[in-house]
Amino acid sequence: MATKNKKIPYVERDISWLYFNRRVLQEACRENVPLLERLSFLGIYSNNLDEFFRVRVASQARIAEWDGKQGAKEAAKAKSVVRQISKLNAVYQKEYEEGVHKVYDDLRNENIFIISDKEVTEDQLGFIHSYYSEKIDGLIVPVRFASVKHLDYESDQSIYLAVRAVKTTSTGGHAYEYAFFELPVQNCGRFVRLPDKDGKSYIMYLDDVVRCSMPKIFAGSGYTSFESYAFKFTRDAEMEIDDDQRNGILQKISKGLKTRKKGEALRVVYDSMMPQDLLKRVLGKLDLGLSDTVMQGGRYQNHKDLMKFPDCGRKDLKYKPMPQIIQTVFQESGNILQRIKEQDRFLHVPYHSFSTFIGLLHEAALNSNVKSIKITLYRLAKDSKVIKALIGAARNGKKVTAVIELLARFDEESNMVWAQKLQDAGVKVIFGVEGLKIHSKVVHIGMKKGPDIACVSTGNFHEGNARSYTDCIIMTASQRITSDVDMLFSFIEKPYIPVQFKELLVSPNGMKKKFLSLINAEIKNRKAGKPAYIKVKINHITDETMVAKLYEAARAGVDVDLLVRGNCSLVTKELPEDCHMRVCAIIDRYLEHSRIFIFAGGGVEKVFIGSADWMPRNLDNRIEVVAPVYDPTLKLEMKRIVEYGLRDERQGRLVDGSGENLPWRCENPLERGSQEELYDYYNENR
């Protein structure tokens, strides 16, 4: 799937994303992964794919349909990408279905049975009828296909049953009626656990619980029998934010969210057993285009719900718990600010507890020596303790500034609510500037006396993410960092005023140029016989300039070792044998999310962490921050994270541009996965 792009081997971003999601699927098919965790990976794969179609495929399809002379080249390229996506998706869909069937077989071997409406016993049917009366009755209202022009009111977050009902005519014949309705998953969950019996657990999809209850749903309609088939569809999730300068940004985002909910359908998955007359009615109400995807699927759609599959009390079929660690230096309450002043500190969540960061904000909210708190917020937890600490600080007389990104995809509505609450509490809320998304994750705590405090994170200040994403937070009182972080907030508020950052790498100001300079220095040092290597842990590499520069470094003899979790446009299999560039991807219990950059520096190693991936959007179109790590102990910790990942043969996959995701092989491999090894290291050295 590699294509020549500007005369370098290059995998298109969306194709490389499919390769990434296949790695998630491969993890679901590994028998050494706990069985219920394999179910979760199947759910993650399905959820990822939905979002991919809603956003990325929607964008490509929109470009592909362009028929003007200007942009013809881009339209042709988009058509090619959409075709490749369709081919790969068809192949991976078969692998996915095989994976689902295998996991279900393994569940039966563990005495966990997923049964359909055709397999229930009389006792189970009695339970189902009671469950329907108590939990579902009144939540389902069928809609006749003949009564609606389009499915424009229905959400693409839901699953629907299309029903063909049979009614006996006055002449003794049969007539069909066609209807559909949404399954009430939001109210009831997707899975219903039936009573255990003889040491066996029984689970039913809500779909089948509803199928057992069709006469109740259609009571009084005179139907004698029913057939029902699941379908789901995916809408274009791109927002259309108008350019009317009279509208404030909040109003534009709100308006854009409404257009998203009405976005055109671009993908439909339906039960392959659905009869043609019923399928015709489903597809006829969705106004699909030529480039849209119509796929046959199995009996059940929306497998993202597998992430919430009942555990049936079987903790032995899940990962062994890894309780979050509170470092000894932070265990004494009320001393976090002082500990940071003494020495730079770091957190590596979820191994370390995010409660330490929350504690820092709480201390700052109460400490009489703190005069101000400034923070960037991209995504926030549902019941955010971060927000509560900021509101508390404002009420205690601190000058609090919160930069909230209103265009954080799928969190726009939530962020607008938080912004209003902060404003009501007296917090100064900054939304940044249109066209320049603020993705940096930084905090500045201004002190009346003594050094200020700054935090630079690779991930969001989000309690939920901090339990499942691996991210690093550096906390420092070093003036050369804190003064730059303080300056960053002035830059965000007034982005068109020239600013020169001394320490931070800030996009779009000069981060890309600095990274290219660092790589060029490694090439120069290699030619001079000095130590030369690049070790990077990152989420995505798709920027063509960065890809080309990495090729140049490898061909010059620089050792390039990369941990790339997601999109990767590099094609290492096409490099000469004497080039050392290898890319490893790790899928494990936690989502690898931290960004760490290490350069040999001719013998004086340079280490950086931050929020930016090597994608055009991060380097050119967002405000991102990457900070140098100066403390020798912290530099060693960042190196440990990267090197453990490069030694992970158990969870690592080789990313070479082929999409095969072969097992990773290396010298001196770890005995276990890097995540387990890191956890044990932190536990022993807390």
N, C-alpha and C positions, 0 to 999 in steps of 0.2 A: 504493500500500500504506500510505499515511499514514492514521493514525487520529486523531480528536480525543481528546486525553487531557488532562483538566483545562482544557479550552477553549484549548489551544494545539496547533498542528500538531506531531505527534509520530510518529516511526517506531518501532515496537516493536523492542526490542533484537535479537531473533532474526531479524527480517526484515532489519534493517540489516546483520546479520552475513552473510546470504546475498548482499547487495549487495557486501560486502567480498570474499567469496570469488569472486564473479564477476569482480572486478577482477584477481584472481590468474589466473583463466581467460583473461581478455582479454590479459594479458601473454603467456600461452602461445600465443596466436593471432597475435601481432605478428611479421611477417616480418623486422623489423629486429633482433629479439632472436636471438642465436646459437642455432642449431638444437638443440643438446644442452641448452641452458639452457631452451628451450621445453619439452622433455621433462620437465625438473626441475619447472617450474611446473605441468605437468599432474599430476605426482606430489604436489606440495604441495597442489593443489586437492583431490585425492582424499583425502589424509591429513587435511586440515582437515575435510572433510565427514564422515569417519568419526568424528572426535572430537566434532564438532557433534551428531551423532545420539546418540552414546554419553552425552553430558552434557546438552546443552540440550534436544534433542527428548525425551530420556528424562524430563527434569523436567516439560516441558509436558504430555507424555502422561500422566504420573502425576497431575498436577493435573486434566487434562481428564476423567479417569475417576472423579473424586470425585463421589459422589452424595448427599452430605449437604446439608442446608439451609444450614448455615454453610459459606461458601466457594463457594456456587453461582455467584456473580458471577465469581469467579476461574476457576472451572471452565469457564464459558461463554467467557470471554476466551481461555483456553488452547486450547479447541476451535477457536476462530476462527484463532488463530495457527498451530496444527497444519495446518489446512486451507490457509492461505496458504503455509506451508512446502512442503507437498506440491505445490501448483500451481507455485511458483517452481522447486522442485527438478526437476520434470518438464521444464520449459522449459530450465533450465540443463544438464540431463543430455543433451539433444539437442545443445546447443552444445558440450558437452564431447566427445561422441562424434565430432562433426564435426571438432573440434580435433585429436583423436587421429588420425583418418584422414588429416588434412592433414599432420600432422607425419610420419607414417609414409611418406606419398608423398614428402615432401621428403627424408627419409632415403634413400629409393631413388635419388633424383636425385644424392645424394652417395655412391652405391655402398655404402650400408649397408642390408642387406636383413634384415628380420624374416620368417623363413619358418616355416610350420606343418608339422605332421607329414605333411601330404598333399603337401608340396612338396620333400621331401628327396630327394637323389640316393643312389645305392648307397654311394658313398664317405662321404657324411655320415651315413648310417644306420649304417655300421660304426663311425664315431667315437662316435655316440650310444650304441650298445650297449656300447662300451668304457667310456664315461663312466658309464653306468648301473652297470656292474659295479664300477667303482672308487669312485664317489661316492654312489650312491643305494641300492644293493642292501642290504636289511635295514632301511632307514629307513621303509618304507611297509608298513603292515599294514592291509588293508581290513577294514571292519566292515560286516556285513550290517544293513540297516535293520531287518529283522525281529528283530534281536537286542537292540535298545535301545529304551527307552521315549521318551527325550528326548535331545536333543543338549545335555546339561547339563555334560558333561565337556570338550567341545570349546571352544577359545579363539576369541574373535572377532577375534584378531589374525592369524588364519590364513586360507588359501584352501583350499577343499575341491573335490575332484572327486566328483561323483555318477556312478556307473557303472551302466549296464544291460548285463549280460552275457547272452549267448545260449548255451544248451546244447541240443544235439540229443537228443531223447527216443528211447526204444527203438522207438517207432512211426514215427520219421522226422520227427516234428514239432519244434517249437521251444518252449522254455520260457525265461522270463526270470528272472534273479536280480538283486537290487538291492543295491548296496553303496556305501560312500563311504570316502574317506580324505583325510587332510591332506597337502598338498604340503610337502615338507621344505625350505621356503624358508630357514629359519634355518640349515640346514646347508649348502645349496648355492647360495643366492642365487636370485633370480627369473629371471635371464637366463643362458643358456649360450652362450658364444661358440664357434662352430664354426670350423674352419680356413679362413683366407682363401684365395681362389682368383681368379686373374686380376685382381688389384687390387681385388677386392670383399670386403667383410666380411659375414659371416653370423651372425645372432643368432637364438636360439630361446628362447621362453618355456619355463621349466621345465615348465609344463603340457604342452607338446607333446613335450618330451623324454620325459616320463612316458607320454604316450599311445603313443609309439613302443615302449614297453616293457611294455605291458599283459600280453602272454603270460608274461613273466617274473614280474610281480607276482602273477598268478593261477595260477602254475605248479601243475600237479597237480589243478586244479579241474575240468577237462574242458570248459571254455568254448571255444567256437569263434570267437566274435567279440565285440567290445566297442564300446559307445558311452559317451562320458564328457563331462560338462558341468560347468563351473565354477559354484560359488556361494560366497557369503560372507554373513555375517550380523553384525549389530552388537548388542551387549548394552547394557542399562542400566548405566552406569558409576557411578551414584550409590552411595555407601557408606552403609550403615545402621550408624551408630555408636550403640550403646545408651547409656542414661543411668545405668547402674549405677555409682554412685560408688565402689564397692569396686574397680573395675577401674582400673588406671593407664592413662594416655594411650597408652603404647606398646602395651599389650595391646588397647586399643580399636581403634587403627589397624590392628593386625595382624588382628583379627577382622573389621574392616570390609573389608579387602582380600580376605578369603576370600569375603565376601558379594558383592563386586563380580565376582569370577570366576564366580559362579553367577548373575549378574544375568539377568533375562529378556531374550529377544531382542525387538528392537523394529523392526528393519529387515533386509530380506533383498534381496539383488541376485543375480539368476541369469541364466544364459545363455538368451536368448530362444528358442533352438532346443531347449531341454530338452523332451522329450516329457511329456505330461500325467501319465502314470502314474508317472514318476520324480519330477516336480515335486510331486505329491501326497505322496509319501513324505518329501521334504525338508521341505515346509511342515508336515506332520503331526507332525514331531518337534520343532518349535520353539515351539509353544503361543503363536501370535501373537494379539494383541488387535485389536479393531476399529479402533483408532487407529494401529496399527502400519503400517509401510511395506513393501510388496512390489513390487519393481521389476524389470522386464525389463532386462537389460544385454547387453553384447556377449559375445564368446567368452572374454574375459579379464577377471577381476575384480581388485580391489586394485591399482589403478594407482599407489598410493603408491610402489611399487617402481621406478617410472620415475625417482625421485630418484637411484637407484643404477644407472642404465643404463650399460653399458660404453661408454667413450669411443672405443674402437677406435683409439686413438692419434691421434685427430683433435682436437688442441688448438685448431685453427683454428675449430672449431664450438662453442667455449666462450668465456666472457668472457675478455678480456685480463687477465692476473694483475695484482693491485694489492698488492704486498708491503707488509706492515704496517710502519709508520714508528716508529722510536725517536727521540723528540725529542732534539735536541743536548744540552739541559740535563740529560738523564738518561743520556747515553751513557757517562759516567765512572762506573764501578762504585763502589758504596758511598757514594753521596752523595745519595740520594733524600730521606732525612729532612731533611738540611740544606737542600736546594733548596726544600722545602716551607716550612721555617721562614723562608727569605728572602722568599718570595712565594707567594701562592696559585697552584696549578698545576691543570691539567686534562688528562684523556685523553678522546679521542673515538674509541672503538673502533667498528669494526675498522680504521679508518684508522690510528690509533695502536696500537702493540702493547700487549696486555694484560700482557706480560712485565714492564712497568714496575710494575704493581700487585703482581704476584707478587714482584718485587724489593723493593718496599716492605715486604711482610710478612717476607721473608727478612732484610732489614736489622733490622727490629724484633725478630725472633727472636734475633738475635745481639748487638745493641747493648746494652752494659752500662748505658746510661742509660735504657733502656726497662724499666718495671716491670710494665706490663699491656697486654693487647690484648683488645678486645671487638669482636665482629663478629656481624652478622645473616646467616644463610644460608637462602636459600629453595630454590634449585636448585644442584646441584653437578655438576661434570664426573665422568665415570666414573672417571678416575684423577686425582683432584683435587690439583693442586699447592697450592691454598689450604689444604686439610686438612693436607697434609704440612708446610707452613710453620707452621701452628698447633700441630701436635704437636711440631715442633722447638722452638718457643717455650716450650711447657710443659715440655719436658725440659731446657731451659736455665734453668728457674727463674722464668719469667715467669708472672704470674697471667693465665691465658687464660680468657675467657668466650665461649662460642659459643651464640647463640640459633638454634635449628634449627626450622624450620616443618615439622612432620610431616604437615600437610595440603596440601602442595604437590601438586596433582593429578597423578597418574601417576608422581610421584617419591617417594611415601610410603615405599615399601619401601627404596629406595636411601638415603633420608635417615635411616631407622632404623639402617641398617648403619653409616653415617658417625657417627651419634650415639654408638653403642656404641664405635667405635674411638676417638673423642675422649675419651669417659669413661675408657676403659682407659688413655689416656695422661696422665690427670690434668687434663684440661680440664673446667671447669665448664660443663655443658650445660644450657641452659634451653629448655623447650618452650613457654613462654608459657602462656596461659590458654585453656581451651576456649571456643569461640564467638567468638574474636577472632584471626583469622589474622594472622600477622606477615609483612607483605609489604615492609617497609622494607628498604633496602639501605645500611647504614652501618657504619663502622669507627671505633673510638676507640683511639688509642695513647697510653697514659699514660706520662709521662716523670718521672724522679726530679728532674731539674733542667731548667729551661727550659719553653717552651710545649708543651702536648700537641698531638697531630695528630689530625685527623678527616677521614674521607672520606665523601662522600654520593654515591650512584650512582643512576642511573635504571634500571639493570638488575642482574641477578644477578652475583655474583662467580663466574663460570662460564667456564672457558677455551673451551669449545665455543661457547657463545653469543657470546662476545667475538670470534669469527671470522666471525659471520654476522648479528649484531644490532647496529644502531647504538645506542650508549649513551654517556652522558657520566658521568665520575667527577670530582668536584671534590675536591681535596686541600688542606687549609688548616690553618694554625696559629693562626687567629684565635680568641681566647679566647671571644668571644661565640657562636661556632658550636661550638667543642669542648666548652664547658661544657654546652650544651644537649644535644649528642649523648651525653655522659656521663650526663646526667640521664635520657635516653631509656631507657638500659639498666635504670636503677632502676625506671622506670615499667613496663617490660616484665615485670620480675621481680615487681613489686607494683602491678598496674594499677588497683587500687581506692584507692590513696593519691592524694589530689589533688596535681597537678603543674602548675606554670605555666611554660610554655616562653616564653622571651623572644624568640627568633629563629626557631626552627623552626616550621613548620606541621605539626602532628601530628594525624592522625585516630586515633580518633574524637573527640579532645579539642576540636578547634576549627578544623580545617583548612577545612571547608566554610564555616563562618561567616566565616573570614578571606578566602577567595576571593570570597564574595558581597560582602564589604566592599570589596575591591579593585575589583570591577566597579561597585559603587555609586559609588565615588570617581570612576571614569571618566565615569559618567553626570553626576555633579555638575560635574566639570571641563568637560565638553562644554557644559553649560548656562551656565557661567561664561566661556566663550570660551577656555579653556585647551586645550593639546594633550590629546587624548583618543583612545586607541586600545588595542586588545587584540590581541596576537599570541600564539597558543598552538600548540605542537606536542605532540601527545598521541596515545595509542592509541585511546581510546574516550571518547565523550560520550553517556551515556544517562540520567544523573540528571535527573529532571524539573524539580527546582528550578533546577539550573544551566542547563538548556535554556531555561526561562522567563526567567531573568535575562539570558541572552545575547540573547534576542529583545528584551527591554526595552532593553538597551544599544544594539542596532542601531536600534531605532525612535527612540531618543533622539538618534541621530546619531553615536554612537561607531563608529569603523571597527573592525570585527571580522574578523580574518583568521585562519583556523584550518587547521592541518595535522592531519588525523585519519586515521590509517591504517586502523582497523577499524570497530567499531560507531559509528554516528553517527545519533542520533535527531532531529537538526535537519532542518527542511524549509524550506530557504532560498528555494525557488522560489515559496513562498506569501507572501513578505514584500513590502511595497510597494517600488516601484522606487527610492525615495529612501533606502532602508535599505542600508547597506553591510555585508553579512555574506556572506563567501564561504568555502567549505570545499574544500580540496584534499586529495586522497589520493595517495600515491606508493607504487607497487610497483616494486621494482627488484632488483638483485642481492642487496642486503642488506635484511633486514627492519627497517623503521623502528620504533624502539622507545623512543627517548629522549623524556622529557617536559620541556618548557621553557615557562615562562610569562612573558610580557612585558607590562607595563602602562605606559602613558605617564607616569602619576604627575604630571600637570599640568606636565610639563617636566623632572621629576626621575625618570628611568626606573627602574622596579623589575623586577628579573629574578630568577626562581626556577627551580630544577630539583629533580626528585625522582622518587619511585616511583609516585605516585598518578595514576590516570586519574579522569575525572569520571563515575564510576559509583557507584550506591548502595553496592556492596560495598566500594569503596575509601574512600569518604568516611564511611561509617557503621559498617562491620562489620570493618574491618581496622586494624591499626597500620601507618600509612603515614607517610612523612616527605618533606616538601618544604622545601628550604633556600634562603634568599636568597643571591644572588651579589653580592658587594660589590666585588671587584677589578675596576677599569675595563677592563683587558685581557680578562678572562674574560667580562665582560658583553658586550663587542663580539663575542667568539667565539660566545657563545650566540645573539646576534642574527643573526650570519652564518648559522648553521645554519638558523634559521627562515626568514630571508629568501631564502636559496638555494632552499629547498623551495618557497616561494611563487612563485619565478620559474622553476620547472621545468615547461616546456611539453612536454618530451619524455616524461616519466614520469608527470606529474600527471594526475589525473582529477577532474572536477567532481562533488562530492557535494552533491546538492540535495534529496534525499529521494525522487527518482523511481526510483533504481536503474539509471538508464541509463549512468552512469559516462562521460559525454561527455569528450572531451579538454579539458584545462585550458588556458585562455587568460588572458594577463596582459600588463601593460605591462613593457617591458624584460626580456624572457625571456633565460635563459641560452642559450649556444650549444649546450651539451650537457646531460646530466642532472645534477641537483644532486649526486649521489654522486660522479660523476667530477670535477666541478668542485671539490668539497670535498677530494677526495683530492689533486688537483694543487696546491691551495692549501696543504695541510698539507705536502706534499712540498717545495714551494718555500720554506716558512717553518718548517722543522723546527728 
